[in-house]
Amino acid sequence: MTPTPLRLNGVAGSPYTRKMLALLRYRHIAYRLVHSAAGIPGLPVSRPHLLPTFYLPGADGAIAAVTDSTPLIRRFERDFNGRAAIPADPALAFIDALLEDFGDEWLTKAMFHYRWTYAADVRKAERILACWRGEPQDDPTLAATAAQVSSRQVPRLRYVGSNPTTGPVIEAGYRRVLDAMEDHLRTHRFLMGGRPGASDFAVYGQLTQLTQFDPTPMALATEIAPRVCAWVLMVEDLSGLDPTEGDWLDASHLPDSLLRLLQEVGRLYAPLLLANARAIEAGAAEVQASVDGQPWVQQAFAYQAKCLAWLARDHQALDAGARATVDAALAGTGCEALFPAAPG
Ligand SMILES: N[C@@H](CCC(=O)N[C@@H](CS)C(=O)NCC(=O)O)C(=O)O
């Protein structure tokens, strides 16, 4: 069992930190957030150091630094009862996991693109992120830290595949995702229905930045997606929601608005996942793909190959009935290309 309160290191500008904080509040799991791990001697360091980092007992009982929100959500489902964030129905749980991955891995491209492309966004992010480095700083120090932050992050735009060719594809995708979510929220409280799933927390995490922090994507969201903006501020603290089993969507009758979002997964993310997996398998350093008819080039990521392998494994593990339900939901969304029928 994982003891409580859980200790984690994270900051407000990290979408994955926000994902996990909202999940912990919803699940009534006590936690202590540490803004700077550097100030606490004796804490183990994660390699690479990613946010959020949780400090949790390993198999040998020693405290280890643990990152990666997706498996952590599954670990906490096993360790803490009630208020589950993973749907009980395996078919819906699979759809939820696919949308969670899209939030974590594709929406973050939009977040990173807007933040480090536009002057007003860079100026806001570099100075405010620099203040989250731990110790108080005087003005010259803060100016120097801010310059360090942006000179580190701006060149990393190419890691997420953002460049003058893909920028318009990313921005048009962000707009369609907002439209699809706005439409969904006309009739539902959460992506997964009347209660949130892991996908809600993942999408929320990225949207805390896109709709509430970075000025360019925030202005667009304010204009075209008021429900989404309001939803983000609400999902931050769902401690008072009382979910019931009947609140989940029915995976065999997904609403059109959710199918619209799955179509964006198929259109924006599936080609990248497949091309990335091919590149990793071939030992290539670079991914070459086509998204929305535009060439897409980025560094290959072993992590995203793992994401696809996890999803493919979960798809394979579904019993025939659940798999048929999932496949029927995904048919025509473009996501079906991710899970080709096993031979034989
Ligand atoms: N897949 C990880 C991603 C975590 C992650 O990428 N965190 C970012 C901040 S939001 C980070 O710490 N990046 C390292 C850096 O910027 O040096 C998760 O789900 O937790």
The ligand as an SDF file (V2000), in Angstrom:
LIG
                    3D

 20 19  0  0  0  0  0  0  0  0999 V2000
    4.7640   11.5610  -19.4780 N   0  0  0  0  0  0  0  0  0  0  0  0
    5.1130   12.3660  -18.3280 C   0  0  0  0  0  0  0  0  0  0  0  0
    5.5390   13.7290  -18.8070 C   0  0  0  0  0  0  0  0  0  0  0  0
    6.0420   14.6450  -17.7300 C   0  0  0  0  0  0  0  0  0  0  0  0
    6.7610   15.8210  -18.3200 C   0  0  0  0  0  0  0  0  0  0  0  0
    7.1200   15.8080  -19.5040 O   0  0  0  0  0  0  0  0  0  0  0  0
    6.9750   16.8780  -17.5470 N   0  0  0  0  0  0  0  0  0  0  0  0
    7.6300   18.0850  -18.0570 C   0  0  0  0  0  0  0  0  0  0  0  0
    7.0640   19.3300  -17.4460 C   0  0  0  0  0  0  0  0  0  0  0  0
    5.3650   19.5290  -17.7380 S   0  0  0  0  0  0  0  0  0  0  0  0
    9.0660   18.0930  -17.6130 C   0  0  0  0  0  0  0  0  0  0  0  0
    9.3160   17.9250  -16.4410 O   0  0  0  0  0  0  0  0  0  0  0  0
    9.9950   18.2840  -18.5600 N   0  0  0  0  0  0  0  0  0  0  0  0
   11.3870   18.2880  -18.2640 C   0  0  0  0  0  0  0  0  0  0  0  0
   12.0180   19.5840  -18.4920 C   0  0  0  0  0  0  0  0  0  0  0  0
   11.3130   20.5210  -18.9190 O   0  0  0  0  0  0  0  0  0  0  0  0
   13.1910   19.6430  -18.2140 O   0  0  0  0  0  0  0  0  0  0  0  0
    3.8990   12.4290  -17.4160 C   0  0  0  0  0  0  0  0  0  0  0  0
    2.8040   12.0400  -17.8380 O   0  0  0  0  0  0  0  0  0  0  0  0
    4.0360   12.7830  -16.2590 O   0  0  0  0  0  0  0  0  0  0  0  0
  1  2  1  0
  2  3  1  0
  2 18  1  0
  3  4  1  0
  4  5  1  0
  5  6  2  0
  5  7  1  0
  7  8  1  0
  8  9  1  0
  8 11  1  0
  9 10  1  0
 11 12  2  0
 11 13  1  0
 13 14  1  0
 14 15  1  0
 15 16  2  0
 15 17  1  0
 18 19  2  0
 18 20  1  0
M  END
$$$$
